[in-house]
């Protein structure tokens, strides 16, 4: 019900402001009193409405005067009493309706601070004591702070007037043990005296009181300067000490006794040198206290940097606190984090032609940082070397595959491998690779490997647009061919510098390697068809230095029957062509019959090695044409038949 009424009211209130969408919500059409309008925390106030005929009155006890929108339903209440526990100036908003018209009114009340300020008490053995106040919201709320030394004396400190945060007292009898030292706040007009609380202070060790004096960061600059940021303590003289590399800390004369964050810059230092920094402070008792030591850190490029690989390392000195982590930044972004025992990195994510800025951050325990001076490094841009290792392989009738191996300097993550081709025996090389070719294995489909051989040469261009000084030596393909009993290849050397040897690769019908036959410089091979079990052949060759290789096309032999039948023979006693003999390979179950012109069988044999000698019943058969019929089985068990005629010559 309250929410519903609130929404109705808000609508009525906001209607007059439709043309002023950013007007403050506080109005001056309401009316109420607040008692009291100012007081000491905790402060309880009571509201009394003064609007005649008011209905549905609600209040917001901590409203923002600059707010241009209506308060949320959960912020409003119809209670007319409220207690403020914390000091400050608050705005009370009243809103409601009377006679069908909405109204609103705002009033401010002031709640004064009553809590005790905070401070730190240090006692010395000679009766000297010091109280250091904490400059926070509580202290800022008072006109002054009173330190009661517990011996009938006190000190008044006004932070608003810029008084120091530290105040000292020497006890008359030199004994400050057991003193009831307290601090409290106060107002010049005496208000809230009965409400203000006092805080008794417990003495702390003098050295412990200086524990917060410490270095927070060291920052190196390219010119050698070092900037030190540290936490000081009000009233405590603190000097920066520096170790310039010999292990001895020396005074710098940079002294401050101001509390909070402080900074100092050292100039005329040597760039790239490691320095260590510490703080020396004296407590009120005269004791010297040295802070933890923080070392600077340097970064440099290592000689092991290669093309598009930047090697960096970093070095620092001994820190008092534990080094938790090193962070390597490139162009302001952390690219690597390591433990205290890892002080180098290879950056492979760089491109030729760019300049990169590197810096290292040492992360030390207790939230301490040491920053190196940035260094700018460009990846190396050495010229690539001439390609010396390459191979050419015939893949099929229309494709040759080339492959190169890269070595030396000048190699980058992106590149252009230029591949050129020329017919064997020609010097007219033409580029066949596309622009920006980035594959070391290139397929050239524009060839006829069954008819010709081709030569290829290669040149490397890196990302810095630097090319190798020359093309590689050419590598040519080998053209392998065969007849019934021989495989042979072209005698042209595939390399300009000469060939080391040829090897004939034997494979079974499934492509599995069976043997490699050294052929020296021979360019042919006689097949043993009677015992041959390998039916695929390929020739490979190597250059004299072994860096270049060429692989020919592959010839596949099937187990089809090979049958050689003569068309004539001369049984005349000259020991040449004396018998009608059939030569066959990869066959079995051989049967052969010879017929005369009348269809009579004049010879029959089931042994392929037993041919007809031209005789019939121990007599010489007359010359002329005879017929033959041959049946056999091939290696697959299929019957193979041959019919024909031949001439017997007398």
C-alpha positions as CSV (number, residue, x, y, z in Angstrom):
1,X,0.0,0.0,0.0
2,X,2.8,2.4,0.9
3,X,4.5,1.8,-2.5
4,X,1.3,2.4,-4.3
5,X,0.8,5.7,-2.6
6,X,4.4,6.7,-3.1
7,X,4.1,6.1,-6.8
8,X,0.9,8.2,-7.0
9,X,2.7,11.0,-5.2
10,X,5.8,10.8,-7.3
11,X,3.7,11.1,-10.4
12,X,2.0,14.3,-9.1
13,X,5.3,15.7,-8.0
14,X,7.1,15.0,-11.3
15,X,4.3,16.4,-13.6
16,X,5.3,20.0,-13.0
17,X,8.9,19.1,-14.0
18,X,8.3,17.5,-17.3
19,X,9.9,20.4,-19.2
20,X,12.8,20.4,-16.7
21,X,14.0,16.8,-16.6
22,X,17.1,17.6,-14.7
23,X,15.7,19.8,-12.0
24,X,16.6,18.9,-8.4
25,X,14.0,16.8,-6.6
26,X,14.2,18.9,-3.4
27,X,11.3,21.4,-3.4
28,X,10.1,24.2,-1.1
29,X,6.4,23.5,-1.0
30,X,6.4,21.3,2.2
31,X,7.1,22.1,5.7
32,X,8.5,20.4,8.8
33,X,10.7,20.9,11.8
34,X,13.6,18.7,12.9
35,X,14.7,18.5,16.5
36,X,17.6,18.9,17.1
37,X,19.0,20.3,13.8
38,X,22.6,19.8,15.0
39,X,24.1,17.5,17.6
40,X,26.7,15.0,18.6
41,X,26.9,11.4,17.3
42,X,25.0,9.3,17.9
43,X,22.2,11.9,17.2
44,X,18.5,11.0,17.4
45,X,16.1,13.5,15.6
46,X,12.4,13.9,15.6
47,X,10.3,15.3,12.7
48,X,7.1,17.4,13.1
49,X,5.0,18.1,10.0
50,X,3.7,21.6,9.5
51,X,1.7,21.1,6.2
52,X,-2.0,21.5,6.8
53,X,-4.1,18.7,5.5
54,X,-1.1,16.6,4.5
55,X,-1.6,13.0,3.5
56,X,0.8,10.1,2.8
57,X,3.8,11.9,4.3
58,X,7.1,10.1,3.8
59,X,10.7,11.0,4.7
60,X,14.2,10.1,3.4
61,X,16.8,10.8,6.1
62,X,19.9,10.7,3.9
63,X,18.9,12.3,0.6
64,X,21.2,13.6,-2.1
65,X,20.3,17.3,-2.8
66,X,21.7,17.1,-6.3
67,X,19.5,14.1,-7.1
68,X,17.2,14.7,-10.1
69,X,15.1,11.5,-9.7
70,X,12.7,10.4,-7.2
71,X,13.9,8.3,-4.3
72,X,13.4,4.6,-4.5
73,X,10.5,3.1,-2.5
74,X,12.9,1.3,-0.1
75,X,14.6,4.6,0.8
76,X,11.5,6.3,2.1
77,X,9.8,5.8,5.5
78,X,6.8,7.2,7.4
79,X,8.8,7.1,10.7
80,X,9.3,10.5,12.3
81,X,12.3,9.6,14.3
82,X,15.8,8.5,13.2
83,X,19.2,8.1,14.7
84,X,22.5,9.1,13.0
85,X,25.5,7.1,14.3
86,X,28.2,8.7,12.1
87,X,29.2,12.3,11.8
88,X,28.4,14.4,8.8
89,X,25.9,16.8,7.2
90,X,22.7,15.0,6.1
91,X,19.7,16.2,4.1
92,X,16.2,15.1,5.2
93,X,13.6,15.0,2.4
94,X,9.9,15.3,3.2
95,X,7.3,14.6,0.5
96,X,3.5,14.0,0.5
97,X,0.3,15.5,-0.8
98,X,-2.3,18.0,0.4
99,X,-5.5,18.9,-1.4
100,X,-4.6,16.7,-4.3
101,X,-1.3,18.5,-4.8
102,X,2.1,17.0,-4.1
103,X,4.7,18.8,-2.0
104,X,8.3,18.3,-1.0
105,X,10.8,20.0,1.3
106,X,14.5,19.5,2.2
107,X,16.4,20.5,5.4
108,X,20.0,19.8,6.5
109,X,21.2,18.7,9.9
110,X,24.8,18.4,11.2
111,X,26.1,15.5,13.2
112,X,29.3,16.2,15.0
113,X,32.2,13.7,15.5
114,X,32.5,12.2,19.0
115,X,34.7,9.1,18.4
116,X,38.3,9.3,19.7
117,X,41.1,10.0,17.2
118,X,43.7,7.3,16.5
119,X,47.4,7.6,17.4
120,X,50.6,5.8,18.1
121,X,52.6,6.2,21.3
122,X,56.4,5.5,21.5
123,X,58.3,5.7,24.8
124,X,62.1,6.1,25.3
125,X,64.1,5.0,28.3
126,X,65.1,8.6,29.1
127,X,61.5,9.7,29.7
128,X,60.8,11.0,26.2
129,X,57.5,10.1,24.6
130,X,56.0,10.8,21.2
131,X,52.4,10.5,20.0
132,X,51.9,10.4,16.2
133,X,48.3,11.1,15.2
134,X,46.6,9.3,12.3
135,X,45.2,11.9,9.8
136,X,41.9,10.3,8.9
137,X,38.2,11.3,8.8
138,X,37.8,11.1,12.5
139,X,40.8,13.5,13.1
140,X,39.6,15.8,10.4
141,X,36.2,16.2,12.0
142,X,37.6,18.0,15.1
143,X,38.8,21.5,15.5
144,X,41.7,20.2,17.5
145,X,43.0,17.0,19.2
146,X,44.1,16.8,22.8
147,X,46.9,14.6,24.0
148,X,46.8,14.0,27.7
149,X,50.2,12.9,28.9
150,X,48.8,11.5,32.2
151,X,51.0,13.7,34.4
152,X,48.7,16.7,34.5
153,X,50.0,18.1,31.3
154,X,48.5,18.0,27.8
155,X,49.1,19.1,24.2
156,X,46.7,20.5,21.7
157,X,47.2,19.8,18.0
158,X,45.1,21.5,15.3
159,X,45.3,19.7,12.0
160,X,43.1,22.3,10.4
161,X,45.8,24.8,11.2
162,X,48.6,22.6,9.7
163,X,50.1,21.5,13.0
164,X,52.5,18.5,12.8
165,X,51.0,15.1,13.3
166,X,53.7,14.2,15.9
167,X,54.0,15.7,19.4
168,X,56.6,14.9,22.0
169,X,56.8,15.2,25.8
170,X,59.6,14.8,28.3
171,X,58.5,13.7,31.7
172,X,59.9,15.7,34.6
173,X,61.2,12.7,36.5
174,X,62.4,10.9,33.4
175,X,59.9,8.1,34.0
176,X,57.2,7.5,31.4
177,X,56.4,3.9,32.3
178,X,52.8,3.3,33.3
179,X,51.5,6.7,32.2
180,X,47.9,6.8,31.2
181,X,48.3,8.7,27.9
182,X,45.0,9.4,26.1
183,X,43.9,11.3,23.0
184,X,40.5,12.9,22.3
185,X,39.0,15.5,20.0
186,X,37.5,18.9,20.7
187,X,35.6,21.9,19.3
188,X,36.4,25.5,19.8
189,X,32.9,26.3,20.9
190,X,32.9,23.5,23.5
191,X,30.1,21.4,21.9
192,X,29.8,17.6,22.5
193,X,32.2,17.7,25.5
194,X,30.3,15.1,27.4
195,X,29.9,12.9,24.3
196,X,33.5,12.9,23.0
197,X,35.3,9.7,23.9
198,X,39.0,9.3,24.8
199,X,41.3,6.6,23.6
200,X,44.1,5.3,25.9
201,X,47.3,4.6,23.9
202,X,49.5,1.5,24.5
203,X,53.2,2.1,23.9
204,X,54.8,0.3,21.0
205,X,58.4,-0.5,20.4
206,X,60.3,2.4,18.8
207,X,61.6,0.2,16.0
208,X,58.2,-1.3,15.4
209,X,56.8,2.3,15.1
210,X,59.0,2.7,12.0
211,X,58.0,-0.5,10.3
212,X,55.8,1.4,7.8
213,X,58.8,3.4,6.5
214,X,59.7,1.3,3.5
215,X,60.5,1.6,-0.2
216,X,57.5,0.9,-2.5
217,X,59.1,1.1,-5.9
218,X,62.2,1.8,-7.9
219,X,62.0,3.0,-11.5
220,X,65.0,3.1,-13.9
221,X,65.1,5.4,-16.8
222,X,67.1,5.0,-20.1
223,X,69.5,7.9,-19.1
224,X,70.4,6.0,-15.8
225,X,68.2,8.1,-13.5
226,X,66.4,6.2,-10.7
227,X,63.2,7.3,-9.1
228,X,62.5,6.0,-5.6
229,X,59.0,6.1,-4.1
230,X,58.7,5.3,-0.4
231,X,56.5,5.7,2.6
232,X,57.7,8.2,5.2
233,X,56.6,8.9,8.7
234,X,55.6,12.3,10.0
235,X,58.3,13.7,12.2
236,X,60.8,10.9,11.5
237,X,63.9,12.0,9.5
238,X,64.4,9.4,6.8
239,X,67.4,9.4,4.4
240,X,67.9,7.4,1.2
241,X,71.0,5.2,1.1
242,X,72.5,3.8,-2.1
243,X,74.8,1.0,-3.0
244,X,76.6,1.7,-6.3
245,X,77.9,-1.8,-6.8
246,X,80.6,-2.3,-4.2
247,X,78.2,-3.6,-1.5
248,X,78.6,-0.5,0.6
249,X,75.6,1.8,1.3
250,X,76.5,5.5,1.2
251,X,74.5,8.5,2.3
252,X,72.8,10.6,-0.4
253,X,71.7,13.7,1.6
254,X,68.1,13.2,0.5
255,X,66.3,13.4,3.8
256,X,62.6,13.9,4.5
257,X,60.5,13.7,7.7
258,X,57.1,14.0,6.0
259,X,54.6,11.2,6.3
260,X,52.9,9.4,3.5
261,X,54.1,8.7,0.0
262,X,57.4,10.4,-0.9
263,X,59.6,10.4,-4.0
264,X,63.2,11.2,-4.9
265,X,65.1,11.0,-8.1
266,X,68.8,10.3,-8.5
267,X,70.6,11.6,-11.5
268,X,74.1,11.2,-13.0
269,X,74.0,7.5,-12.6
270,X,75.4,5.0,-15.1
271,X,72.8,3.5,-17.5
272,X,72.6,-0.3,-17.3
273,X,74.3,-0.5,-13.9
274,X,72.6,-2.2,-10.9
275,X,72.0,-0.1,-7.8
276,X,70.5,-1.0,-4.4
277,X,68.6,1.4,-2.3
278,X,67.6,1.4,1.4
279,X,66.1,3.9,3.9
280,X,67.8,4.9,7.1
281,X,65.5,6.4,9.8
282,X,66.0,7.5,13.4
283,X,63.3,6.9,16.0
284,X,62.8,9.4,18.8
285,X,65.1,7.4,21.0
286,X,68.0,8.0,18.6
287,X,68.0,4.4,17.2
288,X,68.9,4.1,13.5
289,X,66.6,1.7,11.6
290,X,67.3,0.5,8.1
291,X,64.4,-0.5,5.8
292,X,64.5,-3.6,3.5
293,X,66.8,-3.2,0.5
294,X,65.4,-2.9,-3.0
295,X,67.5,-3.5,-6.0
296,X,67.2,-1.9,-9.5
297,X,67.0,-4.3,-12.5
298,X,68.4,-4.0,-16.0
299,X,67.4,-5.7,-19.2
300,X,69.4,-6.3,-22.4
301,X,69.3,-8.1,-25.7
302,X,71.3,-11.3,-25.9
303,X,73.7,-12.2,-28.8
304,X,71.6,-15.4,-29.3
305,X,68.9,-13.3,-30.9
306,X,68.1,-14.6,-34.4
307,X,65.9,-13.5,-37.3
308,X,62.5,-12.7,-35.8
309,X,63.5,-14.1,-32.5
310,X,64.6,-11.6,-29.9
311,X,66.5,-13.0,-26.9
312,X,66.5,-10.8,-23.7
313,X,67.9,-11.3,-20.3
314,X,67.7,-9.4,-17.1
315,X,69.7,-9.0,-13.9
316,X,69.3,-7.4,-10.5
317,X,71.0,-7.3,-7.1
318,X,70.2,-8.8,-3.8
319,X,66.8,-7.7,-2.3
320,X,66.0,-8.1,1.4
321,X,62.6,-9.5,0.8
322,X,61.8,-12.5,-1.5
323,X,61.4,-11.9,-5.2
324,X,58.0,-13.4,-6.1
325,X,58.0,-13.0,-9.8
326,X,59.5,-11.3,-12.8
327,X,57.2,-9.9,-15.4
328,X,58.5,-9.2,-18.9
329,X,56.6,-6.5,-20.8
330,X,56.6,-5.9,-24.5
331,X,55.1,-2.6,-25.6
332,X,53.5,-2.2,-22.2
333,X,51.8,-5.7,-22.2
334,X,53.0,-8.6,-20.0
335,X,54.1,-11.4,-22.3
336,X,56.0,-13.6,-19.8
337,X,56.0,-14.2,-16.1
338,X,58.7,-16.3,-14.3
339,X,60.0,-17.2,-10.9
340,X,63.0,-15.7,-9.3
341,X,65.3,-18.3,-10.9
342,X,64.4,-17.6,-14.6
343,X,66.0,-14.5,-16.0
344,X,65.8,-14.8,-19.8
345,X,63.3,-15.2,-22.5
346,X,63.1,-15.9,-26.3
347,X,60.4,-13.8,-27.9
348,X,59.3,-15.5,-31.1
349,X,56.2,-13.4,-31.6
350,X,58.0,-10.5,-33.4
351,X,58.0,-9.4,-37.0
352,X,60.9,-8.1,-39.1
353,X,60.9,-4.4,-39.6
354,X,59.2,-3.5,-36.3
355,X,60.7,-2.0,-33.2
356,X,59.7,-3.4,-29.8
357,X,60.1,-1.9,-26.3
358,X,60.9,-4.3,-23.5
359,X,61.0,-3.8,-19.8
360,X,61.0,-6.0,-16.7
361,X,59.1,-5.6,-13.4
362,X,60.4,-7.3,-10.3
363,X,57.5,-8.2,-8.0
364,X,58.9,-8.4,-4.4
365,X,57.1,-9.5,-1.2
366,X,55.1,-6.9,0.6
367,X,53.9,-5.3,-2.6
368,X,57.2,-3.8,-3.7
369,X,58.0,-3.2,-7.4
370,X,61.3,-2.5,-9.2
371,X,61.0,-1.4,-12.9
372,X,63.8,-1.6,-15.4
373,X,64.5,1.1,-17.9
374,X,62.9,0.2,-21.2
375,X,65.1,-1.0,-24.1
376,X,64.1,-0.8,-27.8
377,X,65.0,-3.7,-30.0
378,X,64.5,-4.5,-33.6
379,X,64.6,-8.1,-34.9
380,X,67.7,-9.0,-36.9
381,X,67.5,-8.5,-40.7
382,X,70.4,-10.6,-42.1
383,X,70.2,-11.5,-45.7
384,X,69.1,-15.1,-46.3
385,X,71.6,-17.6,-47.7
386,X,71.4,-19.4,-51.1
387,X,69.4,-22.6,-50.8
388,X,71.7,-25.6,-51.1
389,X,69.4,-28.5,-50.2
390,X,66.5,-29.4,-52.4
391,X,64.7,-32.4,-54.0
392,X,62.5,-33.0,-57.0
393,X,60.1,-35.9,-57.1
394,X,57.8,-37.0,-59.9
395,X,54.4,-37.6,-58.3
396,X,52.3,-38.6,-61.3
397,X,51.9,-38.0,-65.1
398,X,51.1,-34.3,-64.5
399,X,52.7,-33.3,-61.2
400,X,56.2,-32.8,-59.9
401,X,56.7,-32.1,-56.2
402,X,59.7,-29.9,-55.1
403,X,61.0,-29.6,-51.5
404,X,63.7,-27.4,-50.0
405,X,65.4,-27.3,-46.7
406,X,66.3,-23.9,-45.2
407,X,69.4,-23.1,-43.1
408,X,71.5,-20.2,-42.0
409,X,70.5,-16.6,-41.2
410,X,67.8,-14.4,-42.6
411,X,64.9,-16.9,-42.0
412,X,61.7,-15.3,-41.0
413,X,58.2,-16.5,-39.9
414,X,56.7,-15.2,-43.2
415,X,58.6,-15.4,-46.5
416,X,58.3,-15.9,-50.3
417,X,59.9,-19.1,-51.7
418,X,60.3,-18.5,-55.4
419,X,60.2,-21.6,-57.6
420,X,61.2,-21.5,-61.2
421,X,61.0,-24.2,-63.9
422,X,62.6,-24.8,-67.3
423,X,62.6,-27.8,-69.7
424,X,65.6,-30.1,-69.3
425,X,68.5,-28.6,-71.3
426,X,67.0,-25.1,-71.4
427,X,68.1,-22.0,-69.4
428,X,64.7,-20.3,-69.9
429,X,63.5,-20.5,-66.3
430,X,60.0,-19.2,-65.5
431,X,58.4,-18.7,-62.1
432,X,55.7,-21.2,-61.4
433,X,55.1,-20.5,-57.7
434,X,52.5,-17.9,-56.6
435,X,53.4,-14.6,-55.1
436,X,54.0,-14.9,-51.4
437,X,54.6,-18.7,-51.5
438,X,55.1,-19.9,-48.0
439,X,55.4,-23.6,-48.5
440,X,58.6,-25.5,-48.6
441,X,56.9,-28.4,-50.4
442,X,55.5,-27.1,-53.7
443,X,53.4,-29.1,-56.3
444,X,53.8,-28.1,-59.9
445,X,50.8,-29.5,-61.9
446,X,51.8,-28.0,-65.2
447,X,54.1,-30.7,-66.5
448,X,54.0,-33.9,-68.6
449,X,56.3,-36.3,-66.8
450,X,55.7,-39.2,-69.2
451,X,57.2,-37.2,-72.1
452,X,59.8,-34.8,-70.7
453,X,62.1,-33.9,-67.8
454,X,62.1,-30.5,-66.1
455,X,64.5,-28.5,-64.0
456,X,63.8,-26.4,-61.0
457,X,65.6,-23.7,-59.0
458,X,64.7,-21.9,-55.8
459,X,65.3,-18.5,-54.2
460,X,64.3,-17.4,-50.7
461,X,62.9,-13.9,-49.9
462,X,62.3,-13.1,-46.2
463,X,59.8,-10.8,-44.5
464,X,62.3,-7.9,-44.7
465,X,62.2,-8.1,-48.5
466,X,65.8,-9.4,-48.5
467,X,66.5,-12.1,-51.1
468,X,69.2,-14.8,-51.2
469,X,72.1,-13.6,-53.3
470,X,71.4,-16.2,-56.0
471,X,69.1,-19.1,-57.0
472,X,69.9,-22.6,-55.9
473,X,71.6,-25.0,-58.2
474,X,69.0,-26.5,-60.5
475,X,67.5,-29.9,-59.8
476,X,66.0,-31.9,-62.7
477,X,63.4,-34.6,-62.8
478,X,64.3,-38.1,-64.1
479,X,62.2,-39.7,-66.8
480,X,61.9,-43.5,-66.2
481,X,60.6,-45.8,-69.0
482,X,60.4,-49.5,-69.7
483,X,60.1,-52.2,-72.3
484,X,59.3,-55.9,-71.7
485,X,62.5,-56.8,-69.9
486,X,64.2,-53.5,-69.0
487,X,63.6,-50.2,-67.2
488,X,65.7,-47.3,-68.3
489,X,66.0,-43.6,-67.7
490,X,67.4,-40.5,-69.5
491,X,71.1,-40.2,-69.3
492,X,71.1,-36.4,-68.7
493,X,72.4,-35.6,-65.2
494,X,69.7,-34.0,-63.0
495,X,72.4,-31.8,-61.4
496,X,74.8,-29.3,-63.0
497,X,77.6,-30.3,-60.6
498,X,77.4,-34.0,-61.5
499,X,75.8,-37.0,-60.0
500,X,77.0,-39.2,-57.3
501,X,75.0,-42.4,-58.2
502,X,71.7,-43.8,-59.2
503,X,69.7,-46.1,-57.0
504,X,66.8,-48.2,-58.3
505,X,64.0,-48.5,-55.7
506,X,62.0,-51.8,-55.8
507,X,58.5,-51.9,-54.3
508,X,55.9,-54.6,-54.2
509,X,52.5,-54.1,-55.8
510,X,51.3,-52.4,-52.5
511,X,54.1,-49.8,-52.6
512,X,56.1,-51.3,-49.8
513,X,59.9,-50.9,-50.2
514,X,61.6,-54.2,-51.0
515,X,65.1,-53.3,-52.0
516,X,67.3,-50.5,-53.2
517,X,69.7,-51.5,-56.0
518,X,72.8,-49.4,-56.5
519,X,73.2,-48.7,-60.2
520,X,76.3,-46.4,-59.9
521,X,76.1,-44.3,-63.1
522,X,74.2,-46.9,-65.2
523,X,70.9,-45.7,-66.7
524,X,69.1,-49.1,-67.2
525,X,68.2,-52.3,-65.4
526,X,67.4,-55.7,-66.8
527,X,64.4,-57.3,-65.1
528,X,64.4,-61.0,-64.0
529,X,60.9,-61.9,-65.1
530,X,61.3,-65.4,-63.9
531,X,61.9,-64.6,-60.3
532,X,60.9,-60.9,-60.1
533,X,58.5,-60.2,-57.2
534,X,58.6,-56.4,-57.2
535,X,56.4,-54.7,-59.7
536,X,57.0,-51.0,-59.0
537,X,60.3,-49.2,-59.8
538,X,61.5,-45.7,-59.1
539,X,65.0,-44.2,-59.7
540,X,66.6,-41.7,-57.3
541,X,69.8,-39.8,-57.7
542,X,72.0,-37.7,-55.5
543,X,74.4,-34.8,-56.3
544,X,78.1,-35.1,-55.7
545,X,77.8,-33.2,-52.4
546,X,74.6,-35.1,-51.3
547,X,72.6,-31.9,-50.9
548,X,70.4,-32.3,-54.0
549,X,68.2,-35.3,-54.8
550,X,65.8,-36.3,-57.7
551,X,63.2,-39.0,-57.7
552,X,61.8,-40.2,-61.0
553,X,58.3,-41.2,-61.9
554,X,57.2,-44.7,-60.8
555,X,56.6,-47.6,-63.2
556,X,54.2,-50.3,-62.1
557,X,54.4,-53.8,-63.5
558,X,51.3,-56.0,-63.1
559,X,51.3,-59.8,-63.0
560,X,49.6,-60.1,-66.4
561,X,50.9,-62.9,-68.5
562,X,53.7,-62.0,-70.9
563,X,53.7,-64.3,-74.0
564,X,56.2,-64.0,-76.9
565,X,55.3,-66.1,-79.9
566,X,57.5,-66.1,-83.0
567,X,55.9,-65.8,-86.5
568,X,58.6,-68.0,-88.2
569,X,61.5,-70.4,-87.6
570,X,64.2,-72.0,-89.7
571,X,65.2,-75.6,-88.7
572,X,68.2,-75.7,-91.1
573,X,70.9,-76.8,-88.8
574,X,72.6,-73.4,-88.4
575,X,71.9,-73.4,-84.7
576,X,69.9,-70.2,-85.0
577,X,66.1,-70.1,-84.7
578,X,66.0,-73.9,-85.0
579,X,62.8,-74.5,-83.0
580,X,59.3,-72.9,-82.8
581,X,59.5,-71.9,-79.1
582,X,57.1,-69.8,-77.1
583,X,58.4,-67.5,-74.3
584,X,56.0,-66.8,-71.5
585,X,56.2,-65.3,-68.0
586,X,53.8,-65.4,-65.1
587,X,51.9,-68.5,-66.5
588,X,51.3,-72.1,-65.6
589,X,49.6,-75.3,-67.0
590,X,51.0,-74.6,-70.4
591,X,49.6,-76.6,-73.4
592,X,50.4,-76.1,-77.1
593,X,49.3,-77.9,-80.2
594,X,50.6,-77.3,-83.8
595,X,48.3,-78.1,-86.8
596,X,49.0,-78.5,-90.5
597,X,46.8,-76.9,-93.2
598,X,44.3,-79.9,-93.0
599,X,43.8,-79.5,-89.3
600,X,45.9,-82.5,-88.2
601,X,48.0,-82.2,-85.0
602,X,51.6,-82.5,-86.0
603,X,53.0,-81.5,-82.5
604,X,51.8,-81.2,-78.9
605,X,53.6,-80.1,-75.8
606,X,52.8,-79.4,-72.2
607,X,56.3,-78.0,-71.4
608,X,56.9,-74.4,-72.4
609,X,60.6,-75.2,-72.7
610,X,59.9,-78.0,-75.2
611,X,59.3,-76.4,-78.6
612,X,58.7,-78.0,-82.1
613,X,61.8,-78.8,-84.1
614,X,60.0,-78.9,-87.4
615,X,59.9,-82.7,-87.7
616,X,56.8,-85.1,-88.1
617,X,57.3,-88.7,-87.2
618,X,61.1,-88.3,-87.5
619,X,60.8,-86.8,-90.8
620,X,61.1,-83.2,-91.9
621,X,57.9,-81.3,-92.2
622,X,57.5,-79.4,-95.4
623,X,57.9,-75.7,-95.4
624,X,54.8,-73.5,-95.3
625,X,52.3,-72.1,-92.8
626,X,51.2,-74.0,-89.7
627,X,48.6,-73.2,-87.1
628,X,49.0,-73.2,-83.3
629,X,46.6,-73.2,-80.3
630,X,48.0,-72.3,-76.9
631,X,46.3,-72.6,-73.5
632,X,47.7,-71.6,-70.1
633,X,46.8,-70.0,-66.8
634,X,48.0,-66.6,-65.6
635,X,49.1,-65.7,-62.1
636,X,45.5,-65.0,-61.1
637,X,44.4,-68.5,-62.2
638,X,42.6,-67.3,-65.3
639,X,42.8,-69.3,-68.6
640,X,44.7,-67.5,-71.3
641,X,44.4,-68.7,-74.9
642,X,46.4,-67.8,-78.0
643,X,45.6,-68.9,-81.7
644,X,47.6,-68.0,-84.8
645,X,49.9,-69.1,-87.6
646,X,53.6,-69.2,-88.2
647,X,55.9,-69.9,-91.2
648,X,58.2,-72.9,-91.3
649,X,61.1,-72.0,-93.7
650,X,63.3,-74.6,-95.2
